[in-house]
Amino acid sequence: MTDDGPSTSARGARQEIRLDGMGGLRRTHGCGEVGTGLVDQEVVVAGWVHGHRDHGGVIFADLRDRTGLLQVVFRPDASPEVHQRADELRTEFVIIARGRVMRREEGNVNPELPTGEVEVEASELRVLNSAVPPPFPIEEEAGVDESIRLRHRIHDLRRPPLQRTLEMRSRLAQVFRRSLCELGFLEIETPILAKATPEGARDFLVPSRLQPGEFYALPQSPQIMKQLFMISGFDRYFQIARCFRDEDQRADRQLEFTQVDLEMSFVGVDDVLEVLEEVTWQACKEGGGVELPRPFPRMGYAEAMARYGVDRPDTRIQLELIELTELFRTSEFRAFRGVVDGGGIVKCLPVHDADELSRGDIDRLESFVKKELGARGLAWIRVTGDGTWQSPIVKFLSDAEREAIQAASEARPGSLLFFQADSAARANAILARLRVDLGQRLGRMDGRPWDPLFVVDFPLFLSEEPGELTYMHMPFVAPMDEDLPLLDSEPERVRATHYDVVLNGVELGSGSLRNHRAEVQRRILDLLGYSKEEMEARFGFLLNALDAGAPPHGGFAFGYDRLVMVLSGAESLRDVVAFPKTQRGQDLLMDAPSPIDRDQLEELRLRIVRERKGQ
């Protein structure tokens, strides 16, 4: 056996069997549609043989299609020829059968199946195709390594969980289309072969045969093109768009993905959020069977980071962070004071009633945050039942500092306090992850199944190095009008008209109002370090369009795959995409990417430069 399941030879060659055409038979019902209402009626069903049993000469075959499972019975006295053909059936053979729907005998009813009260007594059988045995059972849980599932994706896609998920994708698409059309949006396609623009990730480039040496870029999003629609007067646009980003893979990322993209003219932030709430609510209710509570609460970015350490918080988890930076600004505790002097922060995650966490658990948490999250360490304090503070760091704290920590954290007997002293980004990220892990492990959830949230008032810029600005989301986001004067004096304080939709701690998508005034867009590009020549080369067509008279406009893009992942309860995007890529960006079924031949390279004026060993 190889690492991807039994080889074809090991599993045996395809069985030699007489195969039939459909011979005039046409399916009348899906397997899962046959119920007691059809008793004594003749039906024609088709699908794959899920299981095959011989009980004293009576052959039972479980027939499967995407609607469900149905038991088909072949009796020797009904038709000897049909019975003989049925005896040759094997798992995953493709068949079509005619027969009469009968009630099962009382002791043979299967309450686990929607069709478990009936069976079809076959009078005709045609074997449409044979099949080699599958590499794993076609069941709810495959129980095999993911790489095997991806290499044999055809078999994997026959399993009920993936079929249910892809059916949900289809329903969601129809709901989005209908609800947006009812709100006056037009569905318009944008090009796949486009121009490279900064969107926060690497572009996939496509060489041009007709323009040697030049390249198209596959769109990271239709951002600029949908802005051009607004400037052209289309007012409301949407598209279920394919997008591409050449970035490292994670459970919630794929190289190519789908987003529900929309844009609106003559709007403010509240107008866009009203539409987003309506279409999100409709999609979840009708496409996913989930009714979200309304109205969606709003939370500012600064509040989210202060309380939860992340801009996409799951607020059902009843644990929050506290800020202790000022407390340690004059502290004698050098480990924390040094971080504060260097521009970092000190934050704490209090976990009350945490007696079930042993010292061994704490050591494992420290190892986890060091190895997986890049933490320098994990300081902690335990308050014992008699109020004693236990920790390696207690001896470095003054009485005043202990009193301040206790007041801020509301520490009491049974409390466990975790600390991070680091850069703001790292300290928040580490404690935010710890908050989620401990909240789920200790059951610190408020009981709500669904937690929709709008996060608003993001910063426009980030400052990765002193005096160097970069955009937080993209360079086309409009600043808040009241913050426009700060562009010339304190750009780091400028707030953006950006907003996110978050569901159960997963960011479903982002949007903003856009710069509709060319002078503001040019000022922002200037602050980002673009020269006038670079502005014209990269964005000249957009700036010229803004000069032509652009209305105030804004929009949004749902991460369609992420929404399906959250609603279906899947742990990875690979479980909600038909043909996904691995973490190394490979399609194991189709063996992509793959080399191309020399003639194709020469036609595109390309050559492959092999990396030397040791480089």
SULCORKA-V276684 format. One record per residue. N is the residue number from 1. PSI is psi in degrees with one decimal (NA if undefined). NEAR is the number of other C-alpha atoms within 10 Angstrom. D_CENTER is the distance of its C-alpha to the mean C-alpha in Angstrom with 1 decimal. Layout:
n: {N	N}
psi: {PSI	PSI}
near: {NEAR	NEAR}
d_center: {D_CENTER	D_CENTER}
//
This chain:
n: {1	2	3	4	5	6	7	8	9	10	11	12	13	14	15	16	17	18	19	20	21	22	23	24	25	26	27	28	29	30	31	32	33	34	35	36	37	38	39	40	41	42	43	44	45	46	47	48	49	50	51	52	53	54	55	56	57	58	59	60	61	62	63	64	65	66	67	68	69	70	71	72	73	74	75	76	77	78	79	80	81	82	83	84	85	86	87	88	89	90	91	92	93	94	95	96	97	98	99	100	101	102	103	104	105	106	107	108	109	110	111	112	113	114	115	116	117	118	119	120	121	122	123	124	125	126	127	128	129	130	131	132	133	134	135	136	137	138	139	140	141	142	143	144	145	146	147	148	149	150	151	152	153	154	155	156	157	158	159	160	161	162	163	164	165	166	167	168	169	170	171	172	173	174	175	176	177	178	179	180	181	182	183	184	185	186	187	188	189	190	191	192	193	194	195	196	197	198	199	200	201	202	203	204	205	206	207	208	209	210	211	212	213	214	215	216	217	218	219	220	221	222	223	224	225	226	227	228	229	230	231	232	233	234	235	236	237	238	239	240	241	242	243	244	245	246	247	248	249	250	251	252	253	254	255	256	257	258	259	260	261	262	263	264	265	266	267	268	269	270	271	272	273	274	275	276	277	278	279	280	281	282	283	284	285	286	287	288	289	290	291	292	293	294	295	296	297	298	299	300	301	302	303	304	305	306	307	308	309	310	311	312	313	314	315	316	317	318	319	320	321	322	323	324	325	326	327	328	329	330	331	332	333	334	335	336	337	338	339	340	341	342	343	344	345	346	347	348	349	350	351	352	353	354	355	356	357	358	359	360	361	362	363	364	365	366	367	368	369	370	371	372	373	374	375	376	377	378	379	380	381	382	383	384	385	386	387	388	389	390	391	392	393	394	395	396	397	398	399	400	401	402	403	404	405	406	407	408	409	410	411	412	413	414	415	416	417	418	419	420	421	422	423	424	425	426	427	428	429	430	431	432	433	434	435	436	437	438	439	440	441	442	443	444	445	446	447	448	449	450	451	452	453	454	455	456	457	458	459	460	461	462	463	464	465	466	467	468	469	470	471	472	473	474	475	476	477	478	479	480	481	482	483	484	485	486	487	488	489	490	491	492	493	494	495	496	497	498	499	500	501	502	503	504	505	506	507	508	509	510	511	512	513	514	515	516	517	518	519	520	521	522	523	524	525	526	527	528	529	530	531	532	533	534	535	536	537	538	539	540	541	542	543	544	545	546	547	548	549	550	551	552	553	554	555	556	557	558	559	560	561	562	563	564	565	566	567	568	569	570	571	572	573	574	575	576	577	578	579	580	581	582	583	584	585	586	587	588	589	590	591	592	593	594	595	596	597	598	599	600	601	602	603	604	605	606	607	608	609	610	611	612	613	614	615}
psi: {134.2	178.8	-7.7	30.8	175.8	141.8	166.5	-41.3	-38.3	-34.7	-11.9	146.1	162.4	131.0	136.3	118.5	148.5	124.2	145.5	159.1	-177.1	-14.6	37.7	-10.1	136.4	132.2	133.0	-25.3	149.0	156.9	-40.5	-3.0	-4.6	113.1	-166.9	-22.0	-11.5	9.5	136.1	4.7	153.9	135.0	160.1	121.8	154.8	156.4	-152.4	141.2	113.1	-33.5	159.8	123.0	145.6	112.5	94.8	37.6	-18.5	124.2	130.0	129.9	127.8	118.6	135.2	132.6	-172.4	-10.3	-16.5	-163.7	146.0	135.3	127.0	132.5	134.5	110.3	138.5	-28.5	-13.1	-46.8	102.0	-38.3	-44.5	-40.9	-40.8	-41.8	-39.0	-31.8	-20.2	-5.0	147.1	166.9	133.3	6.0	146.7	123.2	164.2	137.2	145.1	143.4	177.0	137.0	128.1	150.4	141.0	153.4	152.4	-42.5	-7.5	4.8	136.0	98.6	-12.2	-16.2	137.6	-27.4	14.7	-7.7	-7.2	167.9	162.6	120.4	111.2	137.4	-11.6	140.4	133.0	128.2	111.3	-27.9	144.5	175.9	146.9	155.3	141.4	155.4	-15.0	159.4	142.4	81.9	175.0	-52.3	118.4	-36.5	26.9	165.1	144.5	-35.0	-34.7	-42.7	-41.5	-34.3	-32.0	52.2	-29.6	-46.6	-39.5	-39.4	-14.0	-13.9	143.1	-40.0	-44.3	-36.2	-40.3	-40.7	-43.2	-30.0	-40.0	-42.6	-44.9	-44.4	-44.0	-41.7	-42.3	-39.0	-45.0	-46.5	-47.0	-46.6	-38.6	-38.6	-39.0	-24.7	8.7	15.3	147.1	134.4	115.8	134.6	148.1	161.7	149.1	-37.7	111.9	-166.4	142.3	129.4	154.2	118.4	6.3	-6.2	171.3	144.8	149.1	126.8	144.2	117.1	144.0	124.7	-36.7	-22.5	78.5	136.1	-3.9	159.8	143.9	163.4	137.2	138.3	131.6	-26.8	163.5	29.5	-59.7	-37.4	-36.6	-28.6	-37.8	-33.1	-42.1	-41.3	-27.9	-3.9	16.4	-12.8	-54.5	119.5	147.4	163.9	139.3	97.8	141.1	132.3	161.1	129.9	126.5	76.2	165.1	143.3	144.3	-179.5	-28.8	24.5	144.7	154.0	-36.3	140.3	171.5	138.5	146.4	109.3	134.1	158.1	145.4	146.4	157.5	49.3	158.4	-178.4	-44.8	-36.9	-43.4	-43.0	-32.7	-43.4	-42.9	-42.7	-42.1	-48.6	-32.6	-45.2	-45.2	-44.6	-44.4	-38.7	-51.7	-32.4	-33.0	-2.5	25.2	125.6	108.1	145.3	141.0	154.3	157.1	128.0	158.7	145.6	135.4	151.0	-44.9	-40.6	-42.1	-44.0	-38.6	-43.6	-32.3	-12.9	7.7	151.5	11.8	60.6	146.0	100.3	-1.1	-23.8	120.8	53.3	139.3	154.1	156.4	150.5	130.7	16.3	-48.6	-32.1	-35.0	9.3	-30.1	19.3	155.3	-5.1	99.5	-35.1	-39.8	-41.2	-39.1	-38.2	-44.4	-42.2	-30.0	8.6	5.4	-170.8	163.8	123.5	158.9	142.2	102.5	133.3	108.3	159.9	51.0	29.2	-25.7	-14.0	113.3	172.9	-36.0	-38.5	-42.0	-42.7	-39.2	-37.1	-40.7	-43.3	-39.7	-49.3	-27.2	-49.6	-41.7	-29.9	-3.3	21.2	152.6	-23.2	-172.3	97.9	148.5	157.2	129.2	134.5	114.5	176.3	-28.4	10.0	1.6	141.4	123.8	125.4	148.4	-18.6	-7.1	-38.3	-16.5	-3.2	137.9	164.5	-40.0	-39.1	-38.6	-41.7	-39.7	-40.1	-43.2	-41.0	-42.7	-36.6	-10.7	36.7	143.3	170.7	129.1	-7.2	149.0	121.9	128.5	137.5	146.8	126.3	108.8	-172.4	155.4	-43.4	-45.6	-43.1	-45.1	-45.3	-41.1	-49.1	-30.7	-42.3	-42.1	-38.7	-46.2	-46.1	-46.2	-36.7	-42.0	-41.3	-40.4	0.4	32.3	57.8	148.3	1.2	-10.0	130.8	-26.6	138.4	78.7	148.8	137.0	127.7	127.4	177.1	46.3	157.8	150.4	-38.5	158.1	150.2	95.4	-31.7	147.2	125.2	-3.8	120.9	146.4	160.1	148.2	-38.7	-54.8	163.1	2.7	3.4	134.1	139.5	160.4	139.1	-41.2	-15.1	-1.3	-40.9	-24.9	-15.5	-33.8	-19.7	-49.7	70.9	-26.3	-21.1	-1.7	129.5	145.4	158.9	35.6	150.0	148.2	149.4	124.9	138.5	116.8	40.0	8.1	126.6	115.5	-24.6	173.1	159.6	179.7	168.6	152.9	162.1	109.2	-6.3	122.9	-36.4	-34.9	-42.6	-41.4	-39.4	-41.5	-42.4	-35.6	-44.8	-28.9	-1.7	9.1	132.7	166.8	-37.1	-41.9	-38.4	-46.9	-38.8	-40.6	-39.0	16.0	-40.9	-35.1	-43.9	-39.7	-37.5	-40.6	-37.4	-21.5	-5.7	88.3	133.6	158.4	132.4	158.3	167.7	-160.1	161.2	117.4	134.6	95.2	-43.0	-40.1	-38.8	-43.6	-40.2	-44.8	-46.4	-31.5	-11.4	14.7	154.2	-13.0	149.5	-23.9	-16.5	2.2	4.5	137.2	-50.7	81.5	169.7	155.0	179.3	-19.2	11.1	25.7	142.8	104.8	-24.1	-49.2	-0.7	53.3	145.0	161.7	160.4	156.2	159.0	168.0	-37.2	-41.3	-41.5	-44.7	-37.5	-30.9	3.7	42.6	154.5	151.0	126.2	112.7	135.0	131.6	147.2	138.9	-10.7	NA}
near: {9	7	9	16	19	15	12	14	9	10	14	11	11	12	13	8	12	12	13	13	12	15	8	6	16	14	16	14	13	19	24	19	17	26	18	16	10	15	17	13	11	17	21	21	28	25	24	24	24	21	17	19	15	13	7	6	13	15	19	21	25	20	27	25	20	16	16	18	24	30	23	25	23	27	19	15	11	13	13	13	14	19	22	14	16	26	18	15	22	20	20	22	20	21	23	22	24	22	21	18	23	19	17	16	10	8	6	11	15	13	9	8	13	15	20	20	22	25	26	28	21	24	19	19	23	21	21	17	15	22	16	16	18	17	19	17	17	19	13	11	11	15	10	13	11	16	15	17	21	24	17	19	20	14	16	25	19	18	19	19	19	20	18	16	22	19	14	20	21	12	17	23	15	15	19	22	21	15	17	22	15	10	13	13	20	18	16	15	14	17	11	17	14	17	15	17	18	11	17	14	13	16	20	18	17	14	16	15	16	9	10	12	11	13	17	16	18	23	27	25	22	22	21	14	16	25	28	16	19	22	22	14	11	17	18	24	23	24	23	19	21	18	17	20	21	16	16	13	15	14	12	14	19	25	21	18	20	20	22	19	24	28	28	27	22	13	16	16	18	9	12	22	20	12	17	22	19	16	19	21	20	21	24	20	15	16	21	20	12	15	14	18	12	11	12	19	11	15	17	14	22	17	15	18	19	16	19	26	28	21	24	23	25	21	22	18	22	15	19	20	22	18	17	21	19	12	16	22	17	14	17	13	17	13	14	23	21	19	19	22	13	10	11	18	26	24	21	24	24	25	25	18	15	17	15	9	13	10	10	9	11	16	11	12	17	19	16	16	18	15	12	10	15	13	20	15	17	19	16	20	19	25	22	15	12	9	13	12	19	14	13	10	13	16	11	13	15	13	11	10	17	13	13	14	19	15	11	14	22	12	21	19	17	18	22	24	20	21	23	26	27	24	16	16	13	19	21	25	20	22	26	22	16	18	25	22	14	17	18	13	10	14	12	16	17	10	9	11	10	18	18	26	25	21	24	24	20	21	21	26	24	15	13	9	8	6	7	12	17	19	19	16	19	16	20	22	22	25	27	17	11	9	14	16	11	14	16	9	10	11	20	16	14	22	22	23	23	28	25	25	27	22	23	20	21	20	22	24	20	18	25	28	26	23	24	24	16	18	13	16	22	20	14	24	20	14	18	15	14	15	13	12	10	13	18	15	10	15	17	14	14	19	18	12	17	20	14	11	13	21	20	18	24	29	29	26	26	22	21	21	23	24	26	24	23	21	18	19	12	16	12	17	22	23	23	27	19	17	16	21	21	18	15	10	17	16	18	19	17	13	9	11	10	9	6	8	8	12	9	12	14	11	12	18	15	14	10	7	6	6	7	6	5	4	4}
d_center: {33.4	31.1	27.8	26.0	28.1	31.6	33.0	34.3	37.8	37.1	35.6	38.5	39.1	38.4	41.0	43.9	44.0	45.3	42.5	43.0	41.9	41.0	44.6	44.3	41.9	39.0	36.4	37.1	34.4	31.0	31.5	29.7	31.8	35.1	36.4	39.7	40.3	41.0	43.5	46.5	44.8	44.2	40.7	39.3	36.0	34.1	31.4	30.9	33.1	31.0	34.0	37.8	40.7	44.5	46.3	50.0	49.8	47.4	44.1	40.8	37.7	34.3	32.9	29.1	27.2	23.9	25.8	26.9	29.8	33.5	36.6	39.1	42.7	45.2	48.7	51.6	54.1	52.0	51.8	52.8	51.2	47.8	48.0	48.8	45.8	43.6	44.9	43.5	39.9	37.2	33.6	31.4	34.4	33.9	36.5	37.8	40.2	42.5	43.8	44.7	42.5	44.2	43.6	43.1	45.8	45.3	44.6	42.1	39.6	36.0	34.5	31.1	30.8	30.9	33.5	35.3	38.5	39.4	39.8	41.0	44.4	44.2	47.2	45.7	43.2	42.0	40.0	37.9	36.5	36.7	33.9	33.8	32.5	28.7	27.5	26.0	26.4	24.6	23.6	21.0	20.5	21.2	22.3	22.1	20.5	17.2	19.1	21.5	19.1	17.6	21.2	22.2	19.2	21.7	22.8	19.3	18.4	21.6	20.3	19.9	16.4	14.9	17.3	16.5	12.8	13.8	16.5	14.2	12.4	16.0	17.1	14.5	15.6	19.2	18.8	17.4	20.2	22.8	22.1	21.9	25.0	26.8	26.2	27.9	25.1	25.9	23.5	24.4	23.1	23.0	23.9	21.8	24.6	24.9	26.1	24.5	23.7	22.2	18.6	17.7	16.9	19.1	19.9	20.3	24.0	26.0	29.8	32.1	35.0	37.0	36.7	37.1	35.6	33.2	29.4	26.8	23.3	20.3	18.7	15.9	16.1	19.1	20.0	23.7	24.3	23.3	25.5	28.2	27.9	28.6	31.5	32.7	33.0	30.3	29.4	26.1	23.7	20.3	18.5	15.6	15.3	14.4	13.8	14.3	14.2	16.2	14.6	14.3	11.5	9.5	7.4	4.2	6.4	8.5	12.0	11.8	9.2	10.1	10.7	13.2	15.7	18.8	21.9	25.0	28.6	31.0	28.6	28.0	25.0	26.0	26.1	22.6	21.2	23.4	21.8	18.2	19.1	20.9	18.3	15.4	18.0	19.1	15.8	15.0	18.6	19.5	16.3	15.0	18.3	17.4	19.8	18.6	21.5	23.0	23.7	20.6	22.0	22.0	22.1	23.2	21.5	24.6	24.7	21.1	21.8	25.2	24.3	20.9	20.7	17.2	16.4	13.5	15.7	15.4	19.0	19.6	20.4	24.1	24.4	25.0	26.0	29.4	30.9	34.0	34.5	37.8	39.2	39.1	40.3	43.9	43.3	45.3	42.2	41.7	38.3	36.8	39.4	38.8	35.1	36.0	38.8	36.4	34.2	31.7	31.0	31.5	29.2	29.4	27.3	29.9	29.3	32.1	33.6	32.1	35.0	32.9	31.5	34.1	35.1	33.5	30.2	30.6	31.5	28.4	26.2	28.2	27.7	23.9	23.6	26.0	24.5	20.8	20.7	23.8	25.9	29.7	30.3	29.8	32.8	33.4	36.1	36.9	39.3	41.4	43.0	46.2	44.3	44.7	42.1	41.1	39.4	40.4	40.0	42.2	45.3	44.1	43.6	46.4	47.4	46.3	42.8	42.5	43.6	41.1	38.2	39.3	39.6	36.2	34.3	36.5	37.0	39.1	40.1	37.1	34.8	32.9	32.0	29.7	30.3	28.7	31.0	29.3	27.9	26.1	22.7	23.1	24.8	22.2	19.3	21.2	22.4	19.1	17.6	20.9	20.8	17.6	18.9	22.4	21.5	19.7	22.5	25.3	24.0	24.2	22.2	23.9	23.2	21.0	18.3	16.3	16.3	15.6	16.8	17.7	18.2	21.0	23.7	22.0	24.4	25.0	25.8	25.2	28.2	27.3	31.1	34.0	34.9	31.9	29.2	25.9	23.5	20.8	18.4	20.5	24.3	24.5	23.7	26.9	28.4	29.7	33.2	34.9	33.5	34.7	38.0	36.0	34.8	38.4	39.0	35.9	32.8	30.8	31.3	30.1	27.4	24.9	24.2	20.5	18.2	14.7	13.3	11.9	11.3	12.2	11.6	8.0	8.6	7.8	10.1	13.5	17.0	20.7	24.2	25.4	28.7	31.0	34.1	34.7	36.7	33.8	31.4	34.1	34.7	31.0	31.0	34.3	33.0	30.2	33.0	33.2	36.8	38.1	38.2	34.6	33.6	35.5	34.3	30.6	30.5	33.9	32.8	30.7	33.4	36.0	34.0	33.8	37.5	38.0	37.1	33.5	32.8	30.7	27.1	23.5	20.2	16.4	13.3	10.4	6.9	7.6	5.0	2.8	6.5	7.3	5.4	7.3	10.2	10.7	10.6	8.9	8.6	6.7	4.9	8.7	9.5	8.3	9.6	13.4	14.5	12.0	13.4	14.2	13.9	17.1	15.9	17.9	17.9	20.2	21.2	22.5	23.4	21.9	22.5	26.2	29.5	31.4	35.1	37.7	38.7	35.3	35.2	38.7	38.0	35.2	37.5	35.1	35.9	34.0	35.0	34.7	33.9	36.9	36.7	36.7	35.0}
//
